[in-house]
Amino acid sequence: MLQREGVCKTGRGALTAMLAIAGALFAAAAVAADGKMIYRQVCAACHATGVAGAPRLGNPADWAQRLVAGRATLMVSVLKGKGQMPPKGGNVSLSDEDAKAALDYMLGQVK
């Protein structure tokens, strides 16, 4: 009987660990999904086609010089605006974290 209880406890421990790992993976996927969703809702109007010189999603040539400036500089541009791009793509209610997720999504598409 003691052996059986030990197996059950070990089984519960393994299940708990698996659930924790699954939760962490889900959270990471949710952040990526949020960035993509925010891109579609806020950024795509300009960045899908390159309106007003916006770097197009997934186009390495458009992003080359911007990437040299670095991610931190890009984030400042996202938050404060640059050129014809208004702060936070024109959605002032966008949180800094959501803006970061959108930028991370866009940078992840540059190949």
N, C-alpha and C positions, 0 to 999 in steps of 0.2 A: 504494500500500500504506500509506503514512503517513497519507493521508487516511482510509482505512478504519480504521486503528488509532485515530485521533483521534475518529472517530464512535463507535467502540466505547467509548472512555474516556468520552466525553460521555454516551453512553447509560447506562453504569454509574453515572456521577455523578448523572444524573437519577433513575435507579432507587434509588440510595442515599438521595437526598433525599426521594423519594416514600415509601420505607419508613420513614424517620425521621418524616415527617409522619403517616403511618398509625399508627405506634407511639404518638405523642403523642396522637392522637385516641382510640385504643383505651384508653390509660391514663386519659384524662379520662372516657370512657364507663364504664370499670371502677369509678372512684370513685363516679360517679352510681349505677351499678348496685349497688354495695356499700351505699350509703346507703339505697336502696330495700329491699334485702334485709334490712338491719339493722332498718329500720322494721318490716317485716313480721314479723320474728322476735322483736323485743323491744318495740317501741313500739305496734304496732297493737292490742294487747289493750286498751289504754285510749284511745289517740288516734283509733281508728277510730269509736268510738261516744261518746266524751266521758265515760267512766267517771270518777267522782269529780272532775268539773270539768276534766278534761284537754281542752286545745284540740283540736278535731277536725281531722283532716287536710283541708286545702283549704278550711276554713271561715274566711273573712276576719273575720267578727265575733268569733270565738273568739280570733283572734290579734291583733286590733287593738291592745289595750293592751300586750300582750307585745312587739309590734314596736316600740312607742314606747320601751320600756325598752332596746332595742338587742340586737344579736346576742351581744355579749360577756356581757351579763347573762343571756340565755337559756342560753348555754353553761355558765355557773356553775350554773344551776338543773339542767341536764342532768347535770353531773358530780357535784354535791353533793346533788341532790334538792331538792324544794320541795313544801310541803304534803303531800299523800298520795303524791306520786311519790318513790320511793326513788332514791338515786344510780344513775345510768346505767340507769334504768328497771328496776332490780332485778337487772341482770346485771353483777355486780361484775367479772367477767372481761373485760368489754367494754373495749377500749383507748380512750384519749381520742380517737384519730384516727377510730375507728369511730363513737364517739358524735358527733363533729363531722360525719361524713358523714351520719349519720341526721338530725341537726338541719338540715344544709344541704338534704337531700332534703325534709324537712317544710316548711321555709321556702320552698323552690322550688314547693311545691304551693299556696301561698296566692295567690289571684288576686283 
